[in-house]
Amino acid sequence: MKVEARKIYFSGGGSYIITLPKKWVEENGLNAGDSVVMHVGKNAIRILPHLPQTTRREGFIDANGLGRACLTRRIISCYLAGYDSLGIRVYNEEQRMATDLAADTLIGAEIMEDIGTEIGIEIFLDDRFKSDDVLERMSNTCIAMLSDFCLALQNFCEYYCNSIILRENEVDRLHFLVLRQVNLAIQGDIVVPRELLGYWSFARRFERIADHAANMARCLLKLGKSMPELCDIVEPCLEMLKMSSVAFFRKDVELADAVLTEFEDLRSIEEKLYRKIIEQKVEDAILLKSIVDSLTRIAAYSADIAEIALDLAVEA
């Protein structure tokens, strides 16, 4: 890409004018009086000769020789890459199950045709799914999962644990949607805002937080009893998670700093719990250690989110 300096002219009435390179105008088939498209950012403006054309992307997968996990991953990869339609040639029941699983996992994906040897998936998404809204749903779901886990610790409840495990799948679905949106924004001939990297990182952290919350719920189901003393570390982790989310959406530097300070203070609580764990019988100690390890990871991911908020708050 060639870099050129262009002089700014004052036209009166509070307007400013710059000229466009003649070669660029001619190569893009523009003439005097035509319009161009401007993407205006705080520190940069990008000029396009026309609105980007949206082309429908259609893909095809021949599943010959692919196992269930491999085919599911292949379909998800096509979804993330921005395909709108996908045909899958299947050869056995396992591959049909993989196709069903992938369609259920992906928001907007529906099986619209099944002729036996070939299955057609269509992706129905529109601009109602804003990235900010999707990220907020991920955040709210993970916060609720951790809050319910604390309730299950205080009064053991299988319903709460199973509910947390099921919600992990919902966070995964939202995570895939955000990755698709980020990929499409990068592929399109548009200005890619600096926030996109933050969105990707935020979504990835919350996907992992949901995994750890589900792991904790499974461990508690195996323990089969209440463990209210663990709330001593769950509650500060929950508070960190809430604060880091607010810091991200508001780009609040002070709140992000508070999360990072809280993370350092969490170490002493963690050490006390580990000393109590070794007093338990072996089977329980293994499960309790897994829970505390997951909580430690959730706290670390909260700190990561706070750091992302700090990075985004600083002007480029």
NULOGU-34619 format. One line per 4 residues: their letters; for each residue x, y, z of C-alpha. Coordinates in nm, 4 decimals. Example, Ala and Ser with C-alpha at 12.3 -4.5 7.8 and 13.67 -1.06 7.14 Angstrom:
BEGIN
as	1.2300:-0.4500:0.7800 ~ 1.3670:-0.1060:0.7140
REM end
This chain:
BEGIN
mkve	0.0000:0.0000:0.0000 ~ 0.1414:0.3355:-0.1051 ~ 0.1447:0.6166:0.1508 ~ 0.0821:0.9701:0.0270
arki	0.0601:1.3067:0.1996 ~ -0.2289:1.5285:0.0877 ~ -0.2784:1.8921:0.1712 ~ -0.5969:2.0059:0.3492
yfsg	-0.7826:2.3033:0.2014 ~ -1.0367:2.5214:0.3783 ~ -1.3516:2.5671:0.1697 ~ -1.5472:2.8061:0.3919
ggsy	-1.8503:2.7308:0.6009 ~ -1.6443:2.5171:0.8366 ~ -1.5632:2.2480:0.5746 ~ -1.2242:2.1087:0.4734
iitl	-1.1247:1.9449:0.1438 ~ -0.8559:1.6998:0.0365 ~ -0.8007:1.5727:-0.3168 ~ -0.8010:1.2081:-0.4264
pkkw	-0.5198:1.0575:-0.6391 ~ -0.6185:1.0652:-1.0082 ~ -0.4918:0.7121:-1.0725 ~ -0.6969:0.5708:-0.7820
veen	-1.0125:0.7450:-0.9083 ~ -0.9655:0.6113:-1.2614 ~ -0.8763:0.2567:-1.1552 ~ -1.1961:0.2352:-0.9508
glna	-1.4161:0.3697:-1.2300 ~ -1.5120:0.6897:-1.0500 ~ -1.6032:1.0225:-1.2033 ~ -1.6635:1.3752:-1.0788
gdsv	-1.9901:1.3837:-0.8886 ~ -1.9722:1.0189:-0.7758 ~ -1.9778:0.9312:-0.4082 ~ -1.7241:0.7393:-0.2049
vmhv	-1.7624:0.5568:0.1239 ~ -1.5793:0.6828:0.4322 ~ -1.5187:0.4851:0.7492 ~ -1.4464:0.7513:1.0087
gkna	-1.2577:0.6578:1.3232 ~ -1.1229:0.8734:1.6004 ~ -0.7682:0.8802:1.4635 ~ -0.8094:0.7530:1.1080
iril	-1.0348:0.7737:0.8026 ~ -1.0492:0.5044:0.5355 ~ -1.1972:0.5852:0.1937 ~ -1.3524:0.3148:-0.0248
phlp	-1.4743:0.3593:-0.3838 ~ -1.8040:0.1871:-0.3067 ~ -1.9851:-0.0105:-0.0394 ~ -1.8313:-0.3561:0.0038
qttr	-2.0322:-0.6143:-0.1880 ~ -2.1557:-0.9019:0.0210 ~ -2.1148:-1.2292:-0.1636 ~ -2.2808:-1.5461:-0.0494
regf	-2.0230:-1.8063:0.0496 ~ -2.1103:-2.1694:-0.0135 ~ -1.8978:-2.4636:0.0921 ~ -1.8926:-2.8395:0.0570
idan	-1.7402:-3.1123:0.2737 ~ -1.6909:-3.4693:0.1596 ~ -1.6854:-3.6580:0.4894 ~ -1.5311:-3.9731:0.3427
glgr	-1.2897:-4.1069:0.6036 ~ -1.3708:-3.8398:0.8632 ~ -1.4563:-3.9418:1.2186 ~ -1.7272:-3.7795:1.4282
aclt	-1.5034:-3.5298:1.6091 ~ -1.3096:-3.4392:1.2957 ~ -1.6244:-3.3725:1.0898 ~ -1.7806:-3.1663:1.3689
rrii	-1.4659:-2.9551:1.3879 ~ -1.4601:-2.9156:1.0075 ~ -1.8176:-2.7843:1.0025 ~ -1.7449:-2.5437:1.2888
scyl	-1.4374:-2.4171:1.1034 ~ -1.6501:-2.3362:0.7967 ~ -1.8963:-2.1506:1.0196 ~ -1.6162:-1.9473:1.1764
agyd	-1.4754:-1.8703:0.8306 ~ -1.8048:-1.7045:0.7366 ~ -1.9754:-1.9594:0.5111 ~ -2.3499:-1.9020:0.4603
slgi	-2.4331:-2.2436:0.3182 ~ -2.2678:-2.5802:0.3596 ~ -2.3242:-2.9170:0.1954 ~ -2.1944:-3.2292:0.3690
rvyn	-2.1710:-3.5685:0.1971 ~ -2.2066:-3.8327:0.4668 ~ -2.1385:-4.2074:0.4545 ~ -2.2517:-4.3433:0.7900
eeqr	-2.4639:-4.2769:1.0973 ~ -2.1693:-4.1419:1.2959 ~ -2.1179:-3.8647:1.0402 ~ -2.4898:-3.7814:1.0429
matd	-2.4726:-3.7463:1.4209 ~ -2.1678:-3.5204:1.3856 ~ -2.3596:-3.2962:1.1435 ~ -2.6565:-3.2752:1.3813
laad	-2.4246:-3.1931:1.6721 ~ -2.2494:-2.9170:1.4786 ~ -2.5800:-2.7602:1.3711 ~ -2.7028:-2.7655:1.7330
tlig	-2.3759:-2.6096:1.8521 ~ -2.3780:-2.3136:1.6119 ~ -2.6149:-2.0182:1.6503 ~ -2.8100:-1.9578:1.3289
aeim	-2.7188:-2.2952:1.1738 ~ -3.0119:-2.5079:1.0553 ~ -3.0293:-2.8330:0.8600 ~ -3.2523:-2.7391:0.5671
edig	-3.2067:-3.0414:0.3408 ~ -3.1348:-3.4094:0.3941 ~ -3.1387:-3.6384:0.0908 ~ -2.9715:-3.9293:0.2653
teig	-2.6212:-3.9078:0.1249 ~ -2.5972:-3.5310:0.1506 ~ -2.7061:-3.2842:0.4187 ~ -2.7456:-2.9114:0.3635
ieif	-2.6862:-2.6561:0.6398 ~ -2.7903:-2.2911:0.6035 ~ -2.6673:-2.0109:0.8313 ~ -2.9371:-1.7593:0.9231
lddr	-2.7831:-1.4573:1.0963 ~ -2.8601:-1.0871:1.0726 ~ -2.7477:-0.7603:1.2266 ~ -2.9544:-0.8179:1.5414
fksd	-2.6572:-1.0105:1.6817 ~ -2.4284:-0.7239:1.7807 ~ -2.0878:-0.8286:1.9097 ~ -2.1222:-0.6135:2.2224
dvle	-2.4567:-0.7764:2.3039 ~ -2.3193:-1.1276:2.2498 ~ -2.0208:-1.0577:2.4740 ~ -2.2500:-0.9215:2.7430
rmsn	-2.4598:-1.2391:2.7269 ~ -2.1470:-1.4472:2.7694 ~ -2.0450:-1.2373:3.0673 ~ -2.3882:-1.2537:3.2327
tcia	-2.4113:-1.6303:3.1831 ~ -2.0689:-1.6975:3.3356 ~ -2.1377:-1.4678:3.6307 ~ -2.4663:-1.6515:3.6947
mlsd	-2.2876:-1.9890:3.6706 ~ -2.0369:-1.8879:3.9378 ~ -2.3063:-1.7358:4.1568 ~ -2.5126:-2.0564:4.1391
fcla	-2.2049:-2.2618:4.2218 ~ -2.1665:-2.0693:4.5457 ~ -2.5297:-2.1500:4.6298 ~ -2.4641:-2.5173:4.5551
lqnf	-2.1622:-2.5102:4.7887 ~ -2.3687:-2.3651:5.0728 ~ -2.6568:-2.6100:5.0285 ~ -2.5677:-2.9017:4.8028
ceyy	-2.8086:-2.9094:4.5101 ~ -2.7846:-3.1334:4.2036 ~ -3.0151:-2.9027:4.0098 ~ -2.7767:-2.6094:4.0402
cnsi	-2.4795:-2.8248:3.9386 ~ -2.6531:-2.9725:3.6345 ~ -2.7760:-2.6277:3.5332 ~ -2.4198:-2.4941:3.5395
ilre	-2.2975:-2.7844:3.3245 ~ -2.5704:-2.7274:3.0645 ~ -2.4939:-2.3557:3.0412 ~ -2.1370:-2.4317:2.9359
nevd	-2.2790:-2.5300:2.5956 ~ -2.4609:-2.1970:2.5642 ~ -2.1396:-2.0045:2.6285 ~ -1.9645:-2.2180:2.3641
rlhf	-2.2354:-2.1237:2.1115 ~ -2.1925:-1.7532:2.1850 ~ -1.8152:-1.7908:2.1669 ~ -1.8344:-1.9378:1.8143
lvlr	-2.0657:-1.6557:1.7072 ~ -1.8214:-1.3878:1.8249 ~ -1.5320:-1.5588:1.6450 ~ -1.7380:-1.5704:1.3238
qvnl	-1.8184:-1.1998:1.3534 ~ -1.4545:-1.1087:1.4139 ~ -1.3389:-1.3201:1.1176 ~ -1.5963:-1.1617:0.8855
aiqg	-1.4923:-0.8134:0.9948 ~ -1.1294:-0.8938:0.9191 ~ -1.2130:-1.0502:0.5813 ~ -1.4361:-0.7635:0.4695
divv	-1.3006:-0.4518:0.3071 ~ -1.3800:-0.2409:0.6108 ~ -1.1914:-0.0621:0.8838 ~ -1.1047:-0.3212:1.1475
prel	-1.1319:-0.1430:1.4810 ~ -0.8725:-0.2095:1.7476 ~ -1.1530:-0.3422:1.9670 ~ -1.1810:-0.6566:1.7521
lgyw	-0.8733:-0.8095:1.9110 ~ -1.0189:-0.7230:2.2513 ~ -1.3497:-0.8876:2.1568 ~ -1.1734:-1.2061:2.0504
sfar	-0.9665:-1.2161:2.3712 ~ -1.2694:-1.1398:2.5904 ~ -1.4772:-1.4152:2.4306 ~ -1.1944:-1.6663:2.4604
rfer	-1.1500:-1.5959:2.8324 ~ -1.5182:-1.6354:2.9070 ~ -1.5343:-1.9598:2.7094 ~ -1.2602:-2.0942:2.9350
iadh	-1.4306:-1.9561:3.2475 ~ -1.7460:-2.1486:3.1548 ~ -1.5379:-2.4660:3.1108 ~ -1.3932:-2.4259:3.4606
aanm	-1.7350:-2.3516:3.6124 ~ -1.8709:-2.6725:3.4580 ~ -1.5686:-2.8661:3.5864 ~ -1.6333:-2.7378:3.9385
arcl	-1.9995:-2.8404:3.9169 ~ -1.9020:-3.1934:3.8083 ~ -1.6559:-3.2214:4.0959 ~ -1.9190:-3.1077:4.3452
lklg	-2.1644:-3.3654:4.2102 ~ -1.9041:-3.6352:4.2759 ~ -1.8431:-3.4994:4.6270 ~ -2.2167:-3.5079:4.6889
ksmp	-2.2109:-3.2685:4.9830 ~ -2.2058:-2.9007:5.0680 ~ -1.8709:-2.7236:5.1149 ~ -1.9595:-2.3722:5.2361
elcd	-1.5994:-2.2943:5.3346 ~ -1.5083:-2.2804:4.9654 ~ -1.7277:-1.9725:4.9296 ~ -1.4384:-1.7843:5.0921
ivep	-1.2651:-1.7987:4.7554 ~ -1.5709:-1.8223:4.5246 ~ -1.7139:-1.4897:4.6429 ~ -1.3989:-1.2801:4.5719
clem	-1.3617:-1.4603:4.2364 ~ -1.7208:-1.3738:4.1533 ~ -1.6634:-1.0108:4.2469 ~ -1.3506:-0.9971:4.0317
lkms	-1.5443:-1.1429:3.7398 ~ -1.8178:-0.8824:3.7718 ~ -1.5714:-0.5951:3.8049 ~ -1.3583:-0.7052:3.5109
svaf	-1.6653:-0.7291:3.2864 ~ -1.7810:-0.3805:3.3793 ~ -1.4269:-0.2498:3.3303 ~ -1.4174:-0.4008:2.9810
frkd	-1.7502:-0.2607:2.8630 ~ -1.6937:0.0820:3.0182 ~ -1.3167:0.0900:2.9541 ~ -1.2847:0.1831:3.3212
vela	-0.9164:0.2043:3.4140 ~ -0.9687:0.2412:3.7885 ~ -1.1971:-0.0612:3.8061 ~ -0.9516:-0.2665:3.6023
davl	-0.6725:-0.1703:3.8422 ~ -0.8902:-0.2765:4.1349 ~ -0.9363:-0.6223:3.9796 ~ -0.5619:-0.6678:3.9388
tefe	-0.5054:-0.5660:4.3022 ~ -0.7753:-0.8092:4.4164 ~ -0.6086:-1.0870:4.2205 ~ -0.2864:-1.0457:4.4168
dlrs	-0.4782:-1.0518:4.7468 ~ -0.6431:-1.3814:4.6480 ~ -0.3200:-1.5741:4.6933 ~ -0.3467:-1.5893:5.0736
ieek	-0.7018:-1.7308:5.0617 ~ -0.5905:-1.9920:4.8097 ~ -0.3012:-2.1063:5.0322 ~ -0.5302:-2.1471:5.3355
lyrk	-0.7722:-2.3628:5.1364 ~ -0.4951:-2.5868:5.0068 ~ -0.3825:-2.6493:5.3669 ~ -0.7383:-2.7546:5.4562
iieq	-0.7666:-2.9768:5.1502 ~ -0.4734:-3.1987:5.2478 ~ -0.6615:-3.2849:5.5704 ~ -0.9417:-3.4502:5.3686
kved	-0.9497:-3.8115:5.2576 ~ -0.7724:-3.8732:4.9276 ~ -1.0793:-3.8987:4.7015 ~ -1.2310:-3.5772:4.8387
aill	-0.8957:-3.3965:4.8395 ~ -0.8496:-3.4621:4.4655 ~ -1.1938:-3.3222:4.3844 ~ -1.1512:-3.0209:4.6128
ksiv	-0.8115:-2.9417:4.4649 ~ -0.9644:-2.9500:4.1172 ~ -1.2312:-2.7019:4.2296 ~ -0.9785:-2.4634:4.3846
dslt	-0.7531:-2.4915:4.0799 ~ -1.0462:-2.3959:3.8546 ~ -1.1334:-2.1024:4.0776 ~ -0.7724:-1.9860:4.0583
riaa	-0.7904:-2.0033:3.6781 ~ -1.1173:-1.8075:3.6760 ~ -0.9532:-1.5373:3.8868 ~ -0.6576:-1.5306:3.6455
ysad	-0.8903:-1.4961:3.3463 ~ -1.0681:-1.2104:3.5248 ~ -0.7311:-1.0408:3.5657 ~ -0.6653:-1.0976:3.1935
iaei	-0.9951:-0.9289:3.1078 ~ -0.9022:-0.6359:3.3297 ~ -0.5731:-0.6027:3.1415 ~ -0.7612:-0.6085:2.8101
aldl	-0.9834:-0.3295:2.9421 ~ -0.6736:-0.1286:3.0329 ~ -0.5253:-0.1800:2.6865 ~ -0.8453:-0.0691:2.5143
avea	-0.8810:0.2327:2.7400 ~ -0.5455:0.3672:2.6238 ~ -0.5823:0.5587:2.2984 ~ -0.3871:0.4194:2.0057
REM end
